[in-house]
Amino acid sequence: MLQGVIRRESDSLLTVHPLKLRAAPSQVVIRPFHLGWQSTNSSNSRSNRLVSDVLSLDDVQVESEYRAILSDFSERHWQTERTFDKRYAEVAQSVTLPADLSLTRQRLIGAYFCHEYSYSAAALMNPSVVPHPDQSGLSDGAIRFVMSLRAVGEGHISSVAFREGIVEPDGSFELWPQPNVATSADMPQGLVCPPDTVCIARHPESTLSGTVIFPITEQQRGGLEDLRLVHFDHGDGDFEWIGTYTAYSGSSIRSELLRTRDFRDFSLGPIRGRAGRNKGMALFPQKLGGSYYMLGRQDGKNLYLLSSRSLDEWDDDGQLLLEPKFPWEFIQLGNCGSPILTEHGWLVLTHGVGAMRKYSIGAILLDRDMPSKVLARSSRPILSAKDSDRDGYVPNVVYTCGAMAVGETLFMPYGISDSAIGFATVPIAELIASLD
């Protein structure tokens, strides 16, 4: 396991751990390969011409080409031939194919319509963390966790990856090993979903740390960005993991919800209403007075409090909660994940953007029963990029999409200049005492 060892920064409240997770070109999955098709119903489409080329090969060539593909890729992926079978079946729905093709020729056609995709080759950033569904067999005070990551690959497409681990009350932690092969969550056949929602599942033999969620719908095709997970309490022992994220089409954005009860089956659906047109929304982990609450940056600069009677319908324009006040947040102010309930009130991590578009992390404290009331806020950042953390795909950025309370300690994974993931901890009481 990868371990985080405590090292307190002399000029900071935070304990910054030396462990960093970085973009990894070696992390690959098999994905459908699209040819920029014209209509697949046309006999002259690229897909039809490609299939014709494979059909023109004799049996010896087919066997030779397919053996070469397996030699190149079978050890780099999990259930490679099953993936080729599935892709062939998808191609057969739009391209007319002979009924008597050998299994090897079918799989060769499937292979031509696949490609190897490095899902985190460009960047790794903006994590959030929540308690794991399985909390069995732990020492006193330890919490098993699920961490989501925004992974960016070819074409600057963002997907959601996961890591699992255990964190102790003193802030030390271990990450479970990441498997050598990864698989993408897929849409199971026959599953009925609500309107405008897609339902996906990870393979039953795949670990969560080896699972990636890729864009599925047209609205998502540019990427799934900045998932903010929260362990939501519906009451009476009914819990659900819910994440808000930005679905980017390549030209427009929309906030959407990821929902799961076990991190095996997931639903992805839109946040309807005016508020859903914005990004960076963070859900409170429980209802307050019969309503759902979220934090958002509705005007691109200030922090707003929104409420709704429905989890997926947000027509509220919001109540202005906080405006930039200090130089490190003059350009914009927003949340860094869902509020965390403490004995003092709702602790909210924030991000501020200052001169030279430098991102820093701060915090605010909201009244427990009246979250529109700000009790205290950071006058100075609790974390800013410095030294080697300033360098990366997007320099001078530290950013998190959600931390987690572990006893009296706040455990915070965070993105470093859109290129790596770092880890920090801080005593919650000390953090709150530092607020003005």
C-alpha positions as CSV (number, residue, x, y, z in Angstrom):
1,M,0.0,0.0,0.0
2,L,1.0,3.6,-0.5
3,Q,1.4,5.4,2.8
4,G,1.1,9.1,3.8
5,V,3.5,10.1,6.5
6,I,2.8,13.1,8.7
7,R,5.0,16.2,8.1
8,R,3.8,19.5,9.6
9,E,4.5,22.7,7.6
10,S,6.0,25.3,9.9
11,D,4.1,28.2,8.5
12,S,0.7,26.5,8.0
13,L,-2.1,24.9,10.1
14,L,-2.0,22.0,7.7
15,T,0.1,18.8,7.8
16,V,1.1,18.2,4.2
17,H,1.9,14.6,3.3
18,P,4.8,13.9,0.9
19,L,2.8,11.3,-1.1
20,K,1.6,12.6,-4.4
21,L,-0.4,10.8,-7.1
22,R,0.6,11.9,-10.6
23,A,-0.7,11.5,-14.2
24,A,0.0,8.0,-15.4
25,P,0.2,7.3,-19.2
26,S,0.5,3.6,-18.4
27,Q,-3.1,3.5,-17.0
28,V,-5.1,2.4,-20.1
29,V,-8.5,1.0,-20.9
30,I,-10.1,-0.3,-24.2
31,R,-12.5,2.2,-25.6
32,P,-14.8,2.3,-28.7
33,F,-13.0,3.8,-31.7
34,H,-15.1,6.0,-33.9
35,L,-14.1,7.0,-37.4
36,G,-15.9,10.3,-37.7
37,W,-18.5,8.2,-39.5
38,Q,-20.7,9.4,-42.2
39,S,-24.1,7.7,-42.0
40,T,-23.4,4.1,-41.2
41,N,-26.3,3.1,-43.4
42,S,-24.3,4.2,-46.4
43,S,-22.4,1.5,-48.2
44,N,-19.6,4.0,-48.7
45,S,-19.2,5.0,-45.1
46,R,-15.8,4.6,-43.5
47,S,-17.2,1.9,-41.2
48,N,-18.5,-0.1,-44.1
49,R,-15.3,0.2,-46.0
50,L,-13.3,-0.9,-43.0
51,V,-15.4,-4.0,-42.5
52,S,-15.1,-4.8,-46.2
53,D,-11.3,-4.6,-45.9
54,V,-11.4,-7.1,-43.0
55,L,-13.8,-9.4,-44.9
56,S,-11.4,-9.4,-47.8
57,L,-8.6,-11.1,-45.8
58,D,-8.2,-14.9,-46.2
59,D,-8.5,-17.1,-43.1
60,V,-4.7,-17.4,-42.7
61,Q,-4.3,-13.6,-42.7
62,V,-7.2,-13.3,-40.2
63,E,-5.6,-15.7,-37.8
64,S,-2.2,-14.1,-38.1
65,E,-3.5,-10.5,-37.6
66,Y,-5.6,-11.5,-34.6
67,R,-2.7,-13.4,-32.9
68,A,-0.6,-10.3,-33.3
69,I,-3.3,-8.2,-31.7
70,L,-3.6,-10.5,-28.7
71,S,0.1,-10.6,-28.3
72,D,0.2,-6.8,-28.2
73,F,-2.7,-6.1,-26.0
74,S,-4.1,-9.1,-24.1
75,E,-1.8,-8.7,-21.1
76,R,-2.4,-4.9,-20.9
77,H,-6.2,-5.3,-20.5
78,W,-8.8,-7.4,-18.7
79,Q,-11.1,-9.6,-20.6
80,T,-9.9,-8.3,-23.9
81,E,-11.7,-10.7,-26.2
82,R,-15.0,-10.2,-24.4
83,T,-14.5,-6.5,-25.2
84,F,-14.0,-7.3,-28.9
85,D,-17.1,-9.5,-28.9
86,K,-19.2,-6.7,-27.5
87,R,-17.8,-4.1,-29.9
88,Y,-18.5,-6.5,-32.8
89,A,-22.1,-6.8,-31.7
90,E,-22.4,-3.0,-31.6
91,V,-20.9,-2.7,-35.1
92,A,-23.3,-5.4,-36.4
93,Q,-26.3,-3.2,-35.4
94,S,-25.3,-0.6,-38.1
95,V,-23.3,-2.5,-40.6
96,T,-24.6,-5.4,-42.7
97,L,-22.4,-8.5,-41.9
98,P,-22.4,-12.1,-43.2
99,A,-24.0,-14.5,-40.8
100,D,-21.3,-17.2,-41.1
101,L,-18.3,-15.3,-39.9
102,S,-15.8,-17.2,-37.8
103,L,-15.4,-16.1,-34.1
104,T,-11.8,-15.0,-34.9
105,R,-12.9,-12.8,-37.8
106,Q,-15.7,-11.3,-35.7
107,R,-13.2,-10.4,-32.9
108,L,-10.8,-9.0,-35.5
109,I,-13.6,-6.7,-36.7
110,G,-14.3,-5.7,-33.1
111,A,-10.6,-4.9,-32.5
112,Y,-10.6,-2.5,-35.5
113,F,-13.4,-0.6,-33.8
114,C,-11.6,-0.3,-30.5
115,H,-8.6,1.7,-29.3
116,E,-6.4,1.8,-26.3
117,Y,-7.0,5.0,-24.3
118,S,-4.8,6.4,-21.6
119,Y,-7.4,8.0,-19.3
120,S,-5.0,10.0,-17.1
121,A,-2.1,10.7,-19.4
122,A,-2.6,14.5,-19.5
123,A,-3.6,15.3,-15.9
124,L,-4.9,14.1,-12.6
125,M,-6.7,16.6,-10.4
126,N,-9.5,17.8,-8.1
127,P,-10.3,14.9,-5.8
128,S,-13.1,14.4,-3.3
129,V,-13.4,11.9,-0.5
130,V,-16.2,10.1,1.3
131,P,-16.6,7.2,3.7
132,H,-16.5,3.8,2.0
133,P,-19.6,1.6,2.0
134,D,-17.6,-1.1,3.8
135,Q,-16.4,-0.1,7.2
136,S,-15.8,-3.6,8.6
137,G,-12.7,-4.8,10.4
138,L,-11.2,-1.4,11.2
139,S,-9.3,-0.2,14.2
140,D,-11.0,2.3,16.5
141,G,-11.5,5.7,14.8
142,A,-10.1,4.6,11.4
143,I,-12.3,5.2,8.3
144,R,-12.1,3.3,5.0
145,F,-12.6,5.9,2.2
146,V,-13.4,6.3,-1.5
147,M,-11.6,9.0,-3.3
148,S,-12.8,10.3,-6.7
149,L,-10.3,11.8,-9.2
150,R,-10.7,13.8,-12.3
151,A,-8.5,12.1,-14.8
152,V,-7.7,13.8,-18.2
153,G,-6.6,11.9,-21.2
154,E,-6.3,12.3,-25.0
155,G,-8.4,15.2,-26.4
156,H,-8.6,16.8,-22.9
157,I,-11.5,14.5,-22.1
158,S,-12.2,14.3,-18.4
159,S,-13.4,11.0,-16.8
160,V,-13.9,9.9,-13.2
161,A,-11.5,7.5,-11.6
162,F,-11.4,6.1,-8.0
163,R,-8.9,5.1,-5.3
164,E,-9.7,3.4,-2.0
165,G,-7.8,3.6,1.3
166,I,-7.9,3.8,5.0
167,V,-7.2,6.9,7.1
168,E,-6.5,6.9,10.8
169,P,-7.6,9.6,13.4
170,D,-4.1,11.0,13.5
171,G,-4.2,11.7,9.7
172,S,-1.9,8.9,8.6
173,F,-3.4,6.9,5.7
174,E,-2.8,4.1,3.3
175,L,-4.0,3.8,-0.3
176,W,-5.0,0.4,-1.7
177,P,-2.9,-0.7,-4.6
178,Q,-4.2,0.3,-8.0
179,P,-4.6,-2.7,-10.3
180,N,-2.5,-3.1,-13.4
181,V,-5.6,-3.1,-15.6
182,A,-8.7,-0.8,-15.6
183,T,-12.2,-1.2,-17.0
184,S,-14.8,1.3,-17.8
185,A,-18.2,1.2,-16.2
186,D,-20.8,0.2,-18.7
187,M,-24.6,0.3,-19.3
188,P,-26.1,-3.1,-18.5
189,Q,-28.8,-4.3,-20.8
190,G,-32.4,-4.2,-19.7
191,L,-32.0,-1.8,-16.8
192,V,-34.8,0.8,-16.7
193,C,-33.7,4.3,-15.8
194,P,-35.6,7.5,-15.1
195,P,-36.0,9.9,-18.1
196,D,-32.9,11.7,-19.2
197,T,-30.8,9.5,-16.9
198,V,-28.3,6.8,-17.8
199,C,-27.5,3.8,-15.5
200,I,-24.1,2.2,-15.5
201,A,-22.4,-0.5,-13.5
202,R,-18.8,-1.6,-12.9
203,H,-18.1,-5.2,-13.8
204,P,-18.7,-7.5,-10.9
205,E,-15.1,-8.8,-11.0
206,S,-13.5,-5.3,-11.3
207,T,-12.4,-3.4,-8.2
208,L,-13.6,0.2,-7.7
209,S,-9.9,1.4,-7.8
210,G,-9.7,-0.2,-11.3
211,T,-13.0,1.4,-12.6
212,V,-13.3,4.5,-14.7
213,I,-16.5,6.4,-15.6
214,F,-16.4,7.9,-19.1
215,P,-18.7,10.4,-20.7
216,I,-21.8,8.7,-22.2
217,T,-24.4,11.2,-23.3
218,E,-24.0,14.0,-25.9
219,Q,-24.0,16.6,-23.1
220,Q,-21.1,14.8,-21.4
221,R,-19.0,14.1,-24.5
222,G,-16.5,16.8,-23.6
223,G,-15.9,15.4,-20.2
224,L,-17.2,14.7,-16.6
225,E,-15.5,17.4,-14.5
226,D,-14.9,18.0,-10.8
227,L,-17.1,15.4,-9.1
228,R,-18.0,16.6,-5.6
229,L,-19.1,13.5,-3.6
230,V,-21.1,13.6,-0.4
231,H,-22.4,10.8,1.9
232,F,-26.0,11.9,2.0
233,D,-28.3,11.0,5.0
234,H,-31.9,10.7,3.9
235,G,-32.8,9.9,7.6
236,D,-33.9,6.7,9.3
237,G,-30.6,5.0,8.5
238,D,-31.0,5.5,4.7
239,F,-27.7,6.7,3.2
240,E,-26.7,7.4,-0.4
241,W,-23.6,8.6,-2.1
242,I,-24.4,11.6,-4.3
243,G,-22.0,13.6,-6.4
244,T,-22.5,16.9,-8.3
245,Y,-20.3,17.3,-11.4
246,T,-20.1,19.4,-14.6
247,A,-21.1,17.7,-17.8
248,Y,-19.2,19.5,-20.7
249,S,-20.4,19.0,-24.2
250,G,-17.5,20.7,-25.8
251,S,-19.5,24.0,-26.1
252,S,-21.9,24.1,-23.1
253,I,-21.9,23.1,-19.5
254,R,-24.6,21.6,-17.2
255,S,-24.5,20.4,-13.6
256,E,-25.5,16.8,-13.2
257,L,-25.9,14.3,-10.4
258,L,-24.1,10.9,-9.9
259,R,-26.0,8.7,-7.5
260,T,-25.0,5.3,-6.0
261,R,-25.7,3.2,-3.0
262,D,-22.8,0.8,-3.3
263,F,-20.3,2.1,-5.8
264,R,-21.2,-0.8,-8.1
265,D,-24.3,0.7,-9.8
266,F,-24.5,4.4,-10.7
267,S,-27.0,6.7,-12.2
268,L,-26.0,9.9,-14.1
269,G,-28.7,12.5,-14.7
270,P,-29.2,16.3,-15.1
271,I,-29.9,18.9,-12.5
272,R,-32.9,20.6,-14.0
273,G,-33.8,24.2,-13.5
274,R,-32.0,27.5,-13.8
275,A,-29.3,26.6,-11.3
276,G,-28.3,23.6,-13.3
277,R,-26.8,25.8,-16.0
278,N,-23.9,26.7,-13.6
279,K,-20.9,24.6,-12.4
280,G,-19.3,24.0,-9.1
281,M,-22.4,23.0,-7.1
282,A,-22.0,21.3,-3.8
283,L,-24.8,19.5,-1.9
284,F,-25.3,19.6,1.9
285,P,-25.1,16.1,3.3
286,Q,-28.7,16.2,4.7
287,K,-32.0,18.0,4.4
288,L,-32.5,21.1,6.5
289,G,-36.1,22.0,7.4
290,G,-37.4,19.6,4.8
291,S,-35.4,21.1,1.9
292,Y,-32.2,20.2,0.1
293,Y,-29.5,22.8,0.1
294,M,-26.5,23.5,-2.2
295,L,-23.7,25.9,-2.5
296,G,-23.0,27.4,-5.9
297,R,-21.3,30.2,-7.8
298,Q,-24.3,31.5,-9.8
299,D,-22.7,34.6,-11.2
300,G,-19.2,33.3,-11.7
301,K,-17.7,35.3,-8.8
302,N,-19.6,35.0,-5.5
303,L,-20.8,32.1,-3.3
304,Y,-24.6,31.5,-3.2
305,L,-26.8,29.3,-1.1
306,L,-29.6,27.5,-2.9
307,S,-32.5,25.4,-1.7
308,S,-35.0,23.1,-3.3
309,R,-37.7,20.6,-2.4
310,S,-36.5,18.2,-5.1
311,L,-33.0,16.8,-5.4
312,D,-32.8,17.1,-9.2
313,E,-34.8,20.3,-9.7
314,W,-33.1,23.6,-8.8
315,D,-35.0,26.7,-10.0
316,D,-33.8,28.8,-7.1
317,D,-31.5,31.7,-8.2
318,G,-29.9,31.5,-4.7
319,Q,-29.2,33.8,-1.9
320,L,-25.9,35.7,-1.9
321,L,-23.8,34.1,0.8
322,L,-20.3,35.4,0.5
323,E,-18.4,37.9,-1.7
324,P,-14.7,38.2,-2.2
325,K,-13.2,40.4,0.5
326,F,-9.5,39.6,0.6
327,P,-6.8,40.0,-2.1
328,W,-6.3,36.2,-2.5
329,E,-10.0,35.9,-3.6
330,F,-10.7,39.1,-5.5
331,I,-11.2,37.5,-8.9
332,Q,-13.7,34.8,-7.7
333,L,-14.8,32.8,-4.7
334,G,-16.4,29.3,-4.7
335,N,-16.8,26.1,-2.7
336,C,-14.3,23.3,-2.5
337,G,-16.8,20.6,-1.8
338,S,-19.8,19.8,0.3
339,P,-20.2,21.3,3.8
340,I,-19.0,19.2,6.7
341,L,-21.1,19.2,9.9
342,T,-19.1,20.0,13.1
343,E,-20.1,20.8,16.7
344,H,-19.5,24.5,15.8
345,G,-21.5,24.6,12.6
346,W,-21.1,23.8,8.9
347,L,-17.4,23.9,7.9
348,V,-17.0,24.7,4.2
349,L,-13.7,24.7,2.3
350,T,-13.6,27.5,-0.3
351,H,-11.3,28.4,-3.2
352,G,-10.3,31.9,-4.0
353,V,-8.6,33.2,-7.1
354,G,-6.2,36.2,-6.8
355,A,-3.6,38.0,-8.9
356,M,-2.0,36.0,-11.7
357,R,-5.0,33.6,-11.5
358,K,-3.4,32.0,-8.4
359,Y,-5.8,29.6,-6.7
360,S,-5.8,29.1,-2.9
361,I,-7.9,27.2,-0.4
362,G,-9.7,28.8,2.5
363,A,-12.6,28.0,4.8
364,I,-15.8,29.5,6.2
365,L,-18.1,28.4,9.0
366,L,-21.9,28.6,8.6
367,D,-24.6,28.4,11.3
368,R,-25.9,24.8,11.7
369,D,-29.6,25.7,11.7
370,M,-29.4,28.8,9.5
371,P,-26.8,28.1,6.8
372,S,-27.4,31.5,5.3
373,K,-25.6,33.0,8.3
374,V,-21.7,33.2,8.0
375,L,-20.1,32.9,11.4
376,A,-16.5,33.2,10.4
377,R,-14.2,33.0,7.4
378,S,-10.5,32.8,6.4
379,S,-8.7,36.1,6.1
380,R,-5.7,34.2,4.7
381,P,-5.5,31.0,2.7
382,I,-5.0,27.8,4.6
383,L,-3.2,26.4,1.5
384,S,-1.6,28.0,-1.5
385,A,0.6,26.6,-4.2
386,K,4.3,27.1,-3.5
387,D,7.6,25.7,-4.5
388,S,7.2,22.6,-6.8
389,D,3.5,22.6,-6.4
390,R,3.3,25.7,-8.5
391,D,4.3,23.8,-11.6
392,G,1.9,21.8,-13.7
393,Y,-0.6,21.6,-16.5
394,V,-2.3,24.7,-15.0
395,P,0.2,26.4,-12.8
396,N,-0.3,28.0,-9.4
397,V,-3.4,26.0,-8.5
398,V,-4.5,24.1,-5.4
399,Y,-8.0,22.9,-5.4
400,T,-10.2,20.2,-3.8
401,C,-13.7,18.9,-4.5
402,G,-14.3,17.6,-1.0
403,A,-12.6,16.7,2.4
404,M,-13.8,14.3,5.1
405,A,-13.9,14.5,8.9
406,V,-12.0,11.6,10.6
407,G,-12.8,12.1,14.3
408,E,-11.3,15.5,15.2
409,T,-9.1,15.7,12.0
410,L,-10.0,16.9,8.6
411,F,-8.6,14.7,5.8
412,M,-8.2,16.7,2.6
413,P,-6.9,15.4,-0.7
414,Y,-6.3,18.2,-3.2
415,G,-5.3,18.9,-6.8
416,I,-1.9,20.4,-7.5
417,S,-1.7,22.6,-10.6
418,D,-4.0,20.1,-12.5
419,S,-1.1,17.6,-12.6
420,A,-1.1,15.7,-9.3
421,I,-3.0,14.9,-6.2
422,G,-1.6,15.8,-2.7
423,F,-2.9,15.1,0.8
424,A,-3.2,17.3,3.8
425,T,-4.7,17.1,7.3
426,V,-5.6,19.6,10.0
427,P,-7.2,19.4,13.4
428,I,-10.8,20.7,12.9
429,A,-10.8,22.7,16.1
430,E,-7.5,24.5,15.1
431,L,-8.9,25.3,11.6
432,I,-12.1,26.8,13.0
433,A,-10.2,28.7,15.7
434,S,-8.1,30.3,12.9
435,L,-11.2,31.8,11.2
436,D,-12.1,35.5,11.7
